[in-house]
Amino acid sequence: MNVSNRIQTAELDWELIDGIEVPISKQFGDVYFSKDNGLLETRHVFLNGNDLSERLTNLKDFEYFSVGETGFGTGLNILALWQLWQQVRPDNQSHLHAISVEKFPLSKADLIRALNVWDELKPLADQLIEQYPLPIAGCHRLTFPNERFSIDLWLGDAQEIFPSMAKTKAVNAWFLDGFAPSCNPDMWEQNVLNNIVRLSDYGSTFSSFSVAGVLKRGLKAHGISISRPRGFRHKREMLKAIWHPPQSDDEPSQLDQVYSLDEEQQRIAIIGAGIAGLTTAWAFAARGHQVTLYEQTEALSGASGNPLALLNPKLCPIEQSHEHLMTLSWQHALNFYKNFQAFRSLQIQQIALKNADELLDLVNQYPADVVTNTTNSLETANSSVLLTEAGSVSPHQLRNEILQHPLIDLKIANITALVSFENRVQLQTDYEVIAEADHVVVCCARESAALFENYPQLKPIRGQVSWVDNTFAPLPLNEAYSYGGYCMQLDASQMILGASFYPNREDQDVLLDDHVHNFELIHSVFPEYAQQLPSTSTWQGRASIRAQSLDYFPLLGKMQENSRVATFAGLGSKGFLFAPLCSEILVAQMLGEACPVTDRLLQKLNPQRFQKKVKPKKPYFKPQ
């Protein structure tokens, strides 16, 4: 994705038709929904065209059903799908997931205005609007766990996005929507259709308001059967299609080649109760699976156990955002932690100690209300920007909230071996087998190596945070400062600051030298304020060891193909930032769900990358 492909919001005209405001795209000169009745057309073409009422009603316990869409627009199709799901979903742990792509997303204000038309959808529209993402390229996962419903909204060009998607779950039904082929031919190109088929499998269905030749030819080339039932109201035809398996084809389907399903409650064992283990436990439990966390002493005994964590991303140039792990994780983490009382929303003044031009240029690249030139309470002589969308997390409060989930248990045990047999994994201590699980995730930082053969190297990095009384001049609770180190209020009377950074050290004593280091960091940017702080001899602190991979990407996934044991480690100093999104990626791989990152980024996280060069899977095409 190059600079010219930065996300631009849609430019709209509005036309009043029979008392209804209809949005019209200036870019494509076409309406977003039918002037007759857009909601009724959606139900006729996309919901009925894919037989979704019957298919969703009959979902089995823990079955995962995904619907793909080629143009998000106003979100009307997705909201209609969600409404149907509320009406017909079975009383079990089945889950509905939607995947949609949009090159020119509506601004939030325009989205609200467009959806005001549909009073009956308002309760769902309000929930969608609350999580509606910033106009930044990449996949934005919106989750509604109480609804057993989720959305991956991919912002960017369909011609680039569909080829980049990892196939961890075949799409069951497709809404081939978007502006008419005569207005937006790029959406209907063969490259897009080929990858839609790649992401599908035998049994997948397709529907569209369009019966254009390019669409029919593209689907027929893959052996997909097409019919043309009556369209909505004045439209003579619509398209309805299904991918039948060839009668004489004895080969396993694409779906069987990619993953296998376990459509029943799974017993999940997670070894290590730091932030990686806790967020992974939450991700599995939110899907209805039984989770047991194992820890040698207590949860958060390692690097995740500091008194406060700052969600402080180093943003990339905007044209790299679609595959930049930190930028993607930052947006997902904010949505995730907002569900917990442990989260505090705040803004961060990011101060440039080097490469000031690169930092300041972010103001011109990101949405104006996200990165600005405004300053916070503390003045500095250094250049800086203000990141308005950020937050902090109280780790111990978060731990307590997660462990309250009825499907999550914590057990104190030292797991020394994992033995796989049949479709289960035994967990062993030095003395006995203490449990069996369907899947195991090892989240033990550097100690993970003890449970695997040929585990990638993780280097230790000592870090110490300090906290000190600052009742003389407390900072606002909604402000933080980043300057190579960081500082913010720990509570009403104390400031936390840090952190030291010493690679290849494993000592964990709290040292005066590290307090002095943290003082010198803050003094270098805020000398007047720092001079008022008490002597470092009175400071308190905590030291811990971070685990960092050699290429700075986490280790995420299975060390061996077809294994039921995975690893999640190597988060370095960004554990609280990376963990929520990485947990979603891991669950997608282990349970066969849609993956919220590109295949290229997925391979960068693959722990097998240090054993061999992992190549992205080639697109699978099987024209008939």
C-alpha positions as CSV (number, residue, x, y, z in Angstrom):
1,M,0.0,0.0,0.0
2,N,1.6,3.2,-1.1
3,V,1.2,6.8,0.0
4,S,-1.6,7.4,-2.5
5,N,-3.6,4.7,-0.8
6,R,-4.0,6.3,2.6
7,I,-7.6,6.0,3.7
8,Q,-9.9,8.8,2.6
9,T,-13.4,9.0,4.0
10,A,-16.3,9.0,1.5
11,E,-17.5,12.3,0.0
12,L,-21.3,12.3,0.0
13,D,-24.2,14.1,-1.4
14,W,-27.6,13.6,0.2
15,E,-30.9,13.3,-1.6
16,L,-34.3,13.5,0.1
17,I,-36.6,10.8,-1.4
18,D,-40.0,10.2,0.1
19,G,-38.9,11.8,3.3
20,I,-35.7,9.5,3.5
21,E,-32.2,10.9,3.3
22,V,-30.3,8.7,0.8
23,P,-26.5,9.1,0.7
24,I,-24.9,9.2,-2.7
25,S,-21.2,8.7,-3.3
26,K,-19.4,11.6,-5.0
27,Q,-16.5,9.2,-5.9
28,F,-18.7,6.7,-7.7
29,G,-21.9,8.6,-8.5
30,D,-24.1,5.9,-7.1
31,V,-26.5,5.4,-4.1
32,Y,-25.5,3.5,-1.0
33,F,-28.8,1.7,-0.7
34,S,-32.0,1.3,-2.8
35,K,-34.2,4.3,-3.1
36,D,-37.2,1.9,-2.8
37,N,-36.3,0.4,0.5
38,G,-32.7,-0.4,1.2
39,L,-33.4,-2.7,4.2
40,L,-35.9,-4.8,2.4
41,E,-33.6,-5.1,-0.6
42,T,-30.8,-6.3,1.7
43,R,-33.1,-8.9,3.2
44,H,-34.2,-10.1,-0.3
45,V,-30.9,-10.1,-2.0
46,F,-28.3,-11.0,0.6
47,L,-30.1,-12.7,3.6
48,N,-32.6,-14.7,1.5
49,G,-30.2,-15.0,-1.4
50,N,-27.8,-17.0,0.9
51,D,-30.6,-18.9,2.7
52,L,-29.3,-17.4,6.0
53,S,-32.4,-17.7,8.1
54,E,-32.4,-21.5,7.8
55,R,-28.6,-21.9,7.9
56,L,-28.2,-19.7,11.0
57,T,-31.1,-21.4,12.8
58,N,-29.5,-24.8,12.4
59,L,-26.0,-23.9,13.7
60,K,-24.7,-26.5,16.1
61,D,-23.2,-25.8,19.5
62,F,-19.8,-24.0,19.1
63,E,-20.2,-23.9,15.3
64,Y,-18.6,-20.8,13.7
65,F,-20.3,-19.3,10.7
66,S,-18.7,-16.5,8.7
67,V,-20.2,-14.1,6.1
68,G,-18.0,-12.0,3.8
69,E,-18.9,-8.7,2.1
70,T,-17.2,-6.8,-0.6
71,G,-18.4,-3.3,0.4
72,F,-19.2,-2.1,3.9
73,G,-20.8,1.2,2.9
74,T,-23.2,2.4,5.6
75,G,-23.1,-1.0,7.3
76,L,-26.7,-1.7,6.4
77,N,-26.1,-5.3,5.2
78,I,-24.2,-6.1,8.4
79,L,-26.8,-4.6,10.6
80,A,-29.6,-6.5,8.8
81,L,-27.5,-9.7,9.2
82,W,-27.1,-9.0,12.9
83,Q,-30.8,-8.3,13.3
84,L,-31.6,-11.7,11.7
85,W,-29.0,-13.4,13.9
86,Q,-30.8,-12.0,17.0
87,Q,-34.1,-13.4,15.7
88,V,-33.0,-16.9,14.7
89,R,-29.8,-17.8,16.6
90,P,-29.9,-21.1,18.5
91,D,-29.5,-21.1,22.3
92,N,-26.0,-22.5,22.2
93,Q,-22.4,-21.3,21.8
94,S,-22.5,-20.9,18.0
95,H,-20.9,-17.7,16.7
96,L,-21.6,-15.5,13.7
97,H,-18.7,-13.5,12.2
98,A,-18.8,-10.9,9.4
99,I,-15.9,-9.8,7.2
100,S,-16.3,-6.6,5.2
101,V,-14.0,-4.4,3.1
102,E,-14.2,-0.7,2.5
103,K,-11.9,1.6,0.5
104,F,-13.8,4.9,1.3
105,P,-15.3,4.5,4.8
106,L,-18.0,7.0,5.9
107,S,-17.0,9.4,8.6
108,K,-18.6,8.6,11.9
109,A,-20.8,11.7,11.5
110,D,-22.0,10.5,8.1
111,L,-22.5,7.0,9.3
112,I,-24.7,8.2,12.1
113,R,-26.7,10.4,9.7
114,A,-27.1,7.5,7.2
115,L,-28.3,5.0,9.8
116,N,-30.8,7.3,11.3
117,V,-33.1,6.2,8.6
118,W,-33.7,2.8,10.1
119,D,-35.4,3.1,13.5
120,E,-35.7,-0.6,14.0
121,L,-31.9,-1.0,13.6
122,K,-31.0,1.8,16.1
123,P,-30.1,-0.5,19.0
124,L,-27.6,-2.4,16.8
125,A,-26.4,0.8,15.0
126,D,-25.6,2.4,18.3
127,Q,-23.3,-0.5,19.2
128,L,-21.7,-0.5,15.8
129,I,-21.1,3.3,16.0
130,E,-19.5,3.0,19.4
131,Q,-16.8,0.7,18.1
132,Y,-16.6,2.2,14.6
133,P,-12.8,2.5,13.8
134,L,-10.6,5.4,12.9
135,P,-10.0,5.8,9.1
136,I,-6.7,3.9,9.2
137,A,-5.9,1.1,6.9
138,G,-5.9,-2.5,8.1
139,C,-8.3,-4.9,9.8
140,H,-10.4,-3.6,12.7
141,R,-12.0,-6.3,14.8
142,L,-15.2,-5.2,16.5
143,T,-16.5,-7.7,19.1
144,F,-19.9,-8.1,20.7
145,P,-19.4,-11.1,23.0
146,N,-22.9,-10.9,24.5
147,E,-24.3,-11.2,21.0
148,R,-22.0,-14.0,20.0
149,F,-21.2,-11.8,17.0
150,S,-18.1,-10.1,15.6
151,I,-17.0,-8.0,12.6
152,D,-13.7,-7.7,10.8
153,L,-13.8,-4.3,9.0
154,W,-10.9,-4.1,6.6
155,L,-10.2,-0.6,5.4
156,G,-8.4,-0.4,2.1
157,D,-8.6,-1.3,-1.6
158,A,-10.3,-4.7,-2.2
159,Q,-7.8,-5.5,-4.9
160,E,-5.0,-5.4,-2.2
161,I,-7.0,-6.7,0.8
162,F,-8.5,-9.9,-0.5
163,P,-5.2,-11.3,-1.7
164,S,-3.6,-10.5,1.6
165,M,-6.1,-12.3,3.8
166,A,-5.0,-15.4,5.6
167,K,-7.3,-18.3,5.2
168,T,-7.8,-19.7,8.6
169,K,-11.5,-20.2,8.1
170,A,-13.5,-20.6,4.9
171,V,-16.2,-18.0,4.4
172,N,-19.6,-19.7,4.4
173,A,-21.7,-17.0,2.6
174,W,-20.8,-13.9,0.5
175,F,-22.6,-10.6,0.0
176,L,-21.2,-9.5,-3.3
177,D,-22.1,-5.9,-2.8
178,G,-20.7,-2.5,-3.8
179,F,-21.4,0.1,-6.3
180,A,-22.6,-1.1,-9.7
181,P,-19.9,-2.6,-12.0
182,S,-20.4,0.3,-14.4
183,C,-19.5,2.8,-11.5
184,N,-16.8,0.8,-9.7
185,P,-15.3,-1.8,-12.0
186,D,-12.3,-2.4,-9.8
187,M,-14.5,-4.1,-7.2
188,W,-15.6,-6.7,-9.7
189,E,-12.1,-7.5,-11.3
190,Q,-11.1,-11.1,-11.7
191,N,-8.3,-10.7,-9.1
192,V,-10.9,-9.9,-6.5
193,L,-13.2,-12.7,-7.5
194,N,-10.4,-15.2,-7.6
195,N,-9.4,-14.4,-4.0
196,I,-13.1,-14.5,-2.8
197,V,-13.2,-18.0,-4.2
198,R,-9.8,-18.8,-2.5
199,L,-11.3,-17.8,0.8
200,S,-14.3,-20.0,0.2
201,D,-14.9,-23.7,0.1
202,Y,-17.4,-26.2,-1.3
203,G,-20.8,-25.3,0.2
204,S,-20.1,-21.6,0.2
205,T,-22.9,-19.4,-1.2
206,F,-22.9,-16.1,-3.0
207,S,-25.5,-13.5,-3.8
208,S,-25.5,-10.1,-5.5
209,F,-27.9,-7.5,-6.8
210,S,-25.7,-7.5,-10.0
211,V,-25.9,-10.1,-12.8
212,A,-23.1,-8.4,-14.8
213,G,-21.2,-10.7,-17.1
214,V,-17.9,-10.1,-15.4
215,L,-19.4,-11.5,-12.1
216,K,-21.1,-14.5,-13.7
217,R,-18.0,-15.5,-15.8
218,G,-15.7,-15.1,-12.8
219,L,-17.7,-17.4,-10.6
220,K,-18.4,-20.0,-13.3
221,A,-14.7,-20.3,-14.0
222,H,-14.4,-22.0,-10.6
223,G,-17.3,-24.3,-11.1
224,I,-19.7,-22.3,-9.1
225,S,-23.3,-22.9,-10.0
226,I,-25.3,-19.7,-10.7
227,S,-29.0,-19.0,-10.8
228,R,-30.9,-15.8,-11.5
229,P,-34.0,-15.5,-9.3
230,R,-36.2,-12.4,-9.4
231,G,-34.6,-9.3,-8.1
232,F,-35.9,-6.8,-5.6
233,R,-39.1,-5.0,-6.8
234,H,-38.4,-3.4,-10.2
235,K,-35.2,-5.4,-10.8
236,R,-35.8,-8.3,-13.0
237,E,-33.0,-10.5,-11.8
238,M,-30.4,-11.0,-9.0
239,L,-27.6,-13.5,-8.7
240,K,-27.6,-16.5,-6.4
241,A,-24.8,-19.0,-6.5
242,I,-23.4,-22.0,-4.6
243,W,-20.1,-23.9,-4.9
244,H,-21.0,-27.6,-5.2
245,P,-18.2,-30.2,-5.0
246,P,-17.6,-32.2,-8.1
247,Q,-19.4,-35.5,-8.0
248,S,-16.3,-37.6,-8.7
249,D,-13.9,-35.5,-6.6
250,D,-12.5,-37.8,-3.9
251,E,-9.9,-35.2,-2.9
252,P,-10.3,-33.5,0.5
253,S,-11.8,-30.1,0.3
254,Q,-9.8,-26.9,0.8
255,L,-11.5,-26.5,4.2
256,D,-10.2,-29.9,5.3
257,Q,-6.7,-29.1,4.1
258,V,-6.6,-25.8,6.0
259,Y,-7.9,-26.7,9.4
260,S,-10.1,-29.0,11.4
261,L,-13.0,-28.0,13.5
262,D,-13.8,-29.0,17.1
263,E,-17.5,-28.1,17.4
264,E,-17.8,-28.7,21.2
265,Q,-16.6,-27.1,24.3
266,Q,-12.8,-27.3,24.5
267,R,-10.6,-27.7,27.6
268,I,-7.9,-25.1,27.3
269,A,-4.7,-25.2,29.4
270,I,-2.7,-22.0,29.5
271,I,0.7,-22.2,31.2
272,G,1.8,-18.8,32.5
273,A,-0.5,-16.1,33.9
274,G,1.1,-12.9,32.7
275,I,-0.7,-10.6,30.3
276,A,-0.2,-13.0,27.4
277,G,-1.8,-15.9,29.4
278,L,-4.6,-13.7,30.8
279,T,-5.7,-12.2,27.5
280,T,-5.6,-15.6,25.8
281,A,-7.7,-17.1,28.6
282,W,-10.2,-14.3,28.2
283,A,-10.3,-14.9,24.4
284,F,-11.1,-18.6,24.8
285,A,-13.6,-18.1,27.6
286,A,-15.4,-15.4,25.7
287,R,-16.1,-18.1,23.1
288,G,-17.5,-20.5,25.8
289,H,-14.5,-22.7,26.3
290,Q,-13.3,-24.0,29.7
291,V,-9.9,-22.5,30.6
292,T,-7.4,-23.4,33.3
293,L,-4.4,-21.1,33.9
294,Y,-1.3,-22.7,35.5
295,E,1.3,-20.6,37.3
296,Q,4.2,-21.6,39.5
297,T,3.6,-19.0,42.3
298,E,0.9,-16.3,41.5
299,A,-0.6,-14.6,38.5
300,L,1.5,-11.6,37.2
301,S,4.6,-12.7,39.0
302,G,6.8,-11.8,36.0
303,A,7.3,-8.7,33.9
304,S,3.5,-8.1,33.6
305,G,3.2,-7.4,37.3
306,N,4.2,-3.7,37.5
307,P,1.7,-1.4,39.3
308,L,0.6,0.3,36.1
309,A,1.0,-0.3,32.3
310,L,0.9,2.4,29.7
311,L,-0.5,1.8,26.2
312,N,2.0,3.9,24.3
313,P,2.4,2.9,20.6
314,K,5.2,4.1,18.4
315,L,3.1,4.8,15.3
316,C,4.4,4.0,11.9
317,P,4.1,6.1,8.7
318,I,0.4,5.9,7.8
319,E,1.0,4.0,4.5
320,Q,2.4,1.1,6.6
321,S,-0.4,0.9,9.1
322,H,-2.2,-2.1,7.4
323,E,0.6,-4.4,8.4
324,H,2.2,-2.6,11.3
325,L,1.7,-4.8,14.4
326,M,2.0,-1.9,16.9
327,T,-0.4,0.4,15.1
328,L,-3.0,-2.5,14.7
329,S,-2.5,-3.6,18.3
330,W,-2.9,-0.1,19.7
331,Q,-6.4,0.3,18.1
332,H,-7.5,-3.2,19.1
333,A,-6.1,-2.9,22.7
334,L,-8.1,0.3,23.4
335,N,-11.3,-1.4,22.4
336,F,-10.4,-4.5,24.4
337,Y,-9.5,-2.8,27.7
338,K,-12.5,-0.5,27.7
339,N,-14.5,-3.5,28.8
340,F,-12.6,-3.5,32.1
341,Q,-12.6,-1.2,35.1
342,A,-8.8,-1.6,35.2
343,F,-8.6,0.7,32.1
344,R,-8.0,4.5,32.3
345,S,-8.4,6.5,29.1
346,L,-5.7,9.2,28.7
347,Q,-3.6,11.1,26.2
348,I,0.2,10.9,25.8
349,Q,2.6,13.7,25.0
350,Q,5.2,11.9,22.9
351,I,8.4,13.8,23.0
352,A,11.1,13.5,20.3
353,L,14.6,13.0,21.5
354,K,15.7,12.0,18.0
355,N,14.2,11.9,14.6
356,A,11.9,14.8,15.5
357,D,10.8,15.4,11.9
358,E,9.5,11.8,11.6
359,L,7.4,12.2,14.8
360,L,6.1,15.6,13.9
361,D,5.1,14.4,10.4
362,L,2.6,12.0,12.0
363,V,0.4,15.0,12.7
364,N,-0.1,15.4,8.9
365,Q,-0.7,11.7,8.3
366,Y,-3.1,10.5,11.0
367,P,-6.7,11.8,11.6
368,A,-6.5,15.3,13.0
369,D,-8.2,14.5,16.3
370,V,-5.9,11.6,17.0
371,V,-2.4,13.1,16.7
372,T,-2.1,16.8,17.2
373,N,0.5,19.6,18.1
374,T,-1.3,20.4,21.3
375,T,0.8,20.0,24.5
376,N,-0.1,18.7,28.0
377,S,0.6,20.3,31.4
378,L,4.4,19.8,31.5
379,E,6.4,22.1,29.2
380,T,9.5,21.0,27.5
381,A,12.0,22.4,25.1
382,N,11.8,19.3,22.9
383,S,9.5,18.8,19.9
384,S,6.4,16.7,20.7
385,V,3.0,15.5,19.5
386,L,-0.1,14.6,21.5
387,L,-1.6,11.2,21.0
388,T,-5.2,11.6,22.2
389,E,-6.3,8.0,21.9
390,A,-4.3,6.1,24.5
391,G,-4.7,4.6,28.0
392,S,-3.3,2.9,31.0
393,V,-4.1,-0.5,32.6
394,S,-3.9,-1.5,36.2
395,P,-2.5,-5.1,35.8
396,H,-3.6,-6.5,39.1
397,Q,-7.1,-5.1,38.8
398,L,-7.3,-6.5,35.3
399,R,-6.1,-9.9,36.6
400,N,-8.8,-10.0,39.2
401,E,-11.5,-9.1,36.7
402,I,-10.4,-11.7,34.2
403,L,-10.2,-14.4,36.9
404,Q,-13.8,-13.7,37.9
405,H,-14.9,-15.2,34.6
406,P,-16.9,-18.3,35.4
407,L,-15.0,-20.3,32.7
408,I,-11.5,-19.4,33.9
409,D,-9.7,-21.1,36.8
410,L,-6.2,-20.5,38.2
411,K,-4.1,-23.3,39.6
412,I,-0.7,-23.1,41.2
413,A,1.5,-25.8,39.7
414,N,4.9,-26.2,38.0
415,I,4.3,-27.9,34.6
416,T,7.5,-29.6,33.5
417,A,6.4,-31.6,30.5
418,L,3.6,-31.8,27.9
419,V,2.8,-35.1,26.3
420,S,0.5,-35.3,23.2
421,F,-1.6,-38.4,22.5
422,E,-4.6,-39.0,20.3
423,N,-6.4,-35.6,20.4
424,R,-5.4,-34.5,23.9
425,V,-2.4,-33.2,25.7
426,Q,-1.2,-34.3,29.1
427,L,0.2,-31.8,31.6
428,Q,2.8,-33.2,33.9
429,T,4.8,-32.0,36.9
430,D,7.9,-33.7,38.1
431,Y,5.7,-36.2,40.0
432,E,2.5,-36.8,38.2
433,V,0.1,-36.2,35.4
434,I,-2.2,-33.4,36.8
435,A,-4.5,-32.7,33.8
436,E,-5.5,-33.3,30.2
437,A,-6.5,-30.6,27.8
438,D,-7.7,-30.3,24.2
439,H,-5.3,-27.4,23.5
440,V,-2.4,-25.9,25.4
441,V,-0.9,-22.5,25.1
442,V,2.5,-21.9,26.7
443,C,2.9,-18.3,27.8
444,C,6.0,-18.5,30.0
445,A,8.3,-15.9,28.4
446,R,11.9,-17.3,28.4
447,E,10.8,-20.3,30.5
448,S,8.7,-21.5,27.5
449,A,11.8,-23.1,26.1
450,A,11.7,-25.8,28.7
451,L,8.5,-27.2,27.2
452,F,9.6,-27.3,23.6
453,E,12.4,-28.7,21.5
454,N,14.5,-26.2,19.4
455,Y,12.7,-23.2,20.9
456,P,13.7,-19.8,19.4
457,Q,16.1,-17.7,21.5
458,L,14.5,-15.0,23.7
459,K,17.0,-12.5,25.1
460,P,16.4,-11.1,28.7
461,I,16.1,-7.4,29.2
462,R,16.1,-6.1,32.8
463,G,13.7,-3.2,33.4
464,Q,12.9,-1.3,36.6
465,V,10.1,1.1,37.2
466,S,10.0,3.7,40.0
467,W,7.3,5.4,41.9
468,V,7.6,8.5,44.0
469,D,5.5,10.9,46.0
470,N,4.5,14.0,44.0
471,T,1.8,15.5,46.1
472,F,3.5,18.9,45.6
473,A,2.3,18.9,42.0
474,P,0.4,15.8,40.8
475,L,-0.2,15.3,37.1
476,P,-3.8,15.1,35.7
477,L,-4.9,11.5,35.8
478,N,-5.7,11.7,32.0
479,E,-2.2,12.6,31.0
480,A,1.0,10.7,30.4
481,Y,4.4,11.6,29.0
482,S,6.7,9.5,26.8
483,Y,10.4,10.5,26.3
484,G,12.5,7.4,26.0
485,G,11.1,6.7,29.4
486,Y,7.6,7.6,30.6
487,C,5.7,9.1,33.6
488,M,2.1,9.4,34.7
489,Q,0.1,9.3,37.9
490,L,0.0,5.9,39.7
491,D,-2.6,7.3,42.0
492,A,-3.6,10.6,43.5
493,S,-0.4,11.1,45.4
494,Q,2.3,9.1,43.5
495,M,3.8,9.2,40.1
496,I,5.2,6.1,38.3
497,L,8.1,6.5,36.0
498,G,10.6,4.4,34.1
499,A,11.8,2.3,32.8
500,S,15.4,1.2,32.8
501,F,16.4,-1.0,29.9
502,Y,19.4,-3.4,30.3
503,P,19.7,-6.2,27.7
504,N,21.2,-9.5,28.7
505,R,20.7,-8.9,32.4
506,E,18.6,-11.2,34.6
507,D,19.0,-9.7,38.1
508,Q,15.7,-8.5,39.7
509,D,16.8,-6.6,42.8
510,V,15.5,-3.0,43.0
511,L,18.6,-0.8,42.6
512,L,19.3,2.8,43.4
513,D,21.2,3.0,40.1
514,D,18.0,2.3,38.2
515,H,16.1,5.0,40.2
516,V,18.9,7.4,39.3
517,H,18.6,6.3,35.6
518,N,14.8,7.0,35.7
519,F,15.4,10.4,37.3
520,E,17.9,11.4,34.7
521,L,15.4,10.4,31.9
522,I,12.7,12.7,33.2
523,H,15.2,15.4,34.1
524,S,16.4,15.5,30.5
525,V,13.1,16.7,29.2
526,F,11.4,18.3,32.3
527,P,14.3,19.7,34.3
528,E,12.2,22.1,36.4
529,Y,9.6,19.6,37.4
530,A,12.2,16.8,38.1
531,Q,14.2,19.1,40.4
532,Q,11.2,19.2,42.7
533,L,11.0,15.4,43.2
534,P,12.2,13.8,46.4
535,S,15.7,12.3,46.6
536,T,15.9,9.0,44.7
537,S,16.9,7.3,48.0
538,T,13.3,7.5,49.0
539,W,11.9,6.1,45.8
540,Q,10.2,2.7,45.6
541,G,10.3,0.3,42.6
542,R,10.0,-3.0,41.0
543,A,12.4,-4.8,38.6
544,S,11.5,-7.6,36.2
545,I,12.9,-9.4,33.2
546,R,11.3,-8.9,29.8
547,A,11.7,-11.5,27.1
548,Q,12.5,-10.2,23.6
549,S,12.7,-12.2,20.3
550,L,15.7,-11.6,18.1
551,D,13.6,-9.9,15.4
552,Y,11.3,-8.0,17.9
553,F,8.2,-9.8,16.8
554,P,6.3,-12.0,19.3
555,L,6.3,-15.8,19.0
556,L,2.7,-16.7,18.3
557,G,1.4,-20.1,17.1
558,K,2.4,-23.7,16.9
559,M,6.0,-24.9,16.9
560,Q,4.9,-28.0,14.9
561,E,2.2,-28.4,12.3
562,N,-1.0,-30.2,13.4
563,S,0.1,-29.9,17.1
564,R,-2.4,-29.0,19.8
565,V,0.3,-27.0,21.7
566,A,1.1,-23.4,20.8
567,T,3.4,-20.7,22.2
568,F,2.8,-17.0,22.9
569,A,5.9,-15.2,24.1
570,G,8.6,-12.6,23.2
571,L,6.4,-9.5,23.8
572,G,9.3,-7.4,25.1
573,S,8.2,-4.2,26.7
574,K,5.0,-4.0,24.7
575,G,3.1,-6.9,26.3
576,F,-0.1,-5.0,27.3
577,L,-0.2,-3.4,23.9
578,F,0.3,-6.5,21.8
579,A,-1.5,-9.1,23.9
580,P,-5.2,-8.5,23.1
581,L,-4.8,-8.6,19.3
582,C,-2.2,-11.5,19.5
583,S,-4.7,-13.5,21.5
584,E,-7.3,-13.1,18.8
585,I,-4.8,-14.2,16.2
586,L,-3.9,-17.2,18.2
587,V,-7.5,-18.3,18.8
588,A,-8.2,-17.9,15.1
589,Q,-5.4,-20.4,14.3
590,M,-6.2,-22.9,17.0
591,L,-10.0,-23.0,16.6
592,G,-10.3,-22.3,12.9
593,E,-11.7,-18.8,12.9
594,A,-11.2,-15.7,10.7
595,C,-7.8,-14.1,11.3
596,P,-7.7,-10.3,11.9
597,V,-4.3,-9.7,10.2
598,T,-2.8,-10.3,6.8
599,D,-1.1,-13.5,5.9
600,R,2.2,-11.7,5.6
601,L,2.0,-10.4,9.2
602,L,0.8,-13.8,10.4
603,Q,4.0,-15.3,9.0
604,K,6.1,-12.7,10.8
605,L,4.7,-13.9,14.1
606,N,5.0,-17.6,13.3
607,P,7.4,-19.2,15.9
608,Q,8.6,-21.6,13.2
609,R,10.2,-18.7,11.3
610,F,13.5,-19.3,13.1
611,Q,13.6,-22.9,12.1
612,K,13.0,-22.4,8.4
613,K,11.8,-19.7,6.1
614,V,8.0,-19.8,6.3
615,K,6.4,-18.8,3.0
616,P,2.9,-17.6,2.7
617,K,0.5,-20.1,1.3
618,K,-0.1,-19.8,-2.4
619,P,-3.7,-18.9,-3.5
620,Y,-5.7,-22.0,-4.2
621,F,-7.5,-22.0,-7.6
622,K,-9.3,-24.9,-9.1
623,P,-11.2,-23.7,-12.2
624,Q,-13.6,-26.2,-13.6
